Amino acid sequence: MSRREIIEKHKNLFWYTPDNQKQNVSDALLVERILNDGSLEDFHELVDTLGAKHVAEVFFSAKGRQKENYYPEIYNFFSLVLRKYA
């Protein structure tokens, strides 16, 4: 699955982004939306597409307000998962 297909499949997560700009969302926003509101299957698709290492880099590079956008339980869970497997 390509990055474009993931965004198209989960376009409801980007409801506030105009349709003609959805394909321009950053990796940081894509990772945040999938981890916060996607399923575990969606996470696997994201990792298969972007690579576990890149997803971990994007996730752990979130600082300040960006980091606070993750739900606390989501941040904790994926911190453990990505540290172990990425």
C-alpha positions in Angstrom: 0.0 0.0 0.0 1.4 3.4 -0.9 1.4 6.6 1.2 -1.3 8.0 -1.1 -3.5 4.9 -0.6 -3.2 5.2 3.2 -4.3 8.8 3.1 -7.1 8.0 0.8 -8.3 5.1 2.9 -8.2 7.3 6.1 -9.4 10.5 4.6 -12.0 10.8 7.3 -9.1 11.4 9.8 -8.1 14.5 7.8 -11.7 15.9 7.6 -10.4 19.5 8.3 -7.9 19.4 5.4 -9.2 20.4 1.9 -9.5 17.5 -0.5 -7.0 18.9 -2.9 -4.3 19.2 -0.1 -4.8 15.8 1.6 -1.9 14.2 -0.3 0.4 17.0 1.1 0.0 16.2 4.8 3.3 15.7 6.6 4.6 12.4 7.8 4.3 13.8 11.4 0.5 14.5 10.9 0.0 11.1 9.2 1.7 9.2 12.0 -0.2 11.2 14.6 -3.6 10.6 13.1 -3.1 6.9 12.4 -1.7 6.2 15.9 -4.3 8.3 17.8 -7.4 7.3 15.8 -6.5 4.3 13.6 -6.6 0.6 14.4 -3.7 -1.7 15.0 -4.1 -3.0 11.4 -3.8 0.7 10.2 -0.6 0.9 12.2 0.8 -2.2 10.5 -0.1 -0.7 7.1 1.7 2.5 8.0 4.8 0.6 9.1 4.8 -1.5 6.0 4.6 1.7 3.9 6.9 4.1 5.7 9.1 1.6 7.5 9.3 1.0 11.2 12.5 3.1 11.6 10.9 6.1 9.9 7.7 5.9 11.9 9.8 5.7 15.1 11.9 8.7 14.0 8.8 10.8 13.3 7.1 9.6 16.5 10.0 10.3 18.8 10.9 13.6 17.1 7.6 15.1 18.4 8.4 17.7 20.9 6.3 20.2 23.0 2.8 20.8 21.6 3.2 18.2 18.9 4.0 15.5 21.5 0.9 16.6 23.5 -1.3 15.9 20.5 -0.9 12.2 21.2 -3.3 10.7 23.8 -1.2 9.8 26.9 -2.1 6.1 26.7 -1.4 6.0 23.0 2.0 7.7 23.5 2.9 5.3 26.2 1.9 2.2 24.2 3.6 3.2 21.0 6.7 4.3 22.9 7.1 0.8 24.2 6.3 -0.9 20.9 8.5 1.3 18.7 11.5 1.2 21.2 11.3 -2.6 21.1 10.7 -3.3 17.4 12.0 -0.3 15.4 
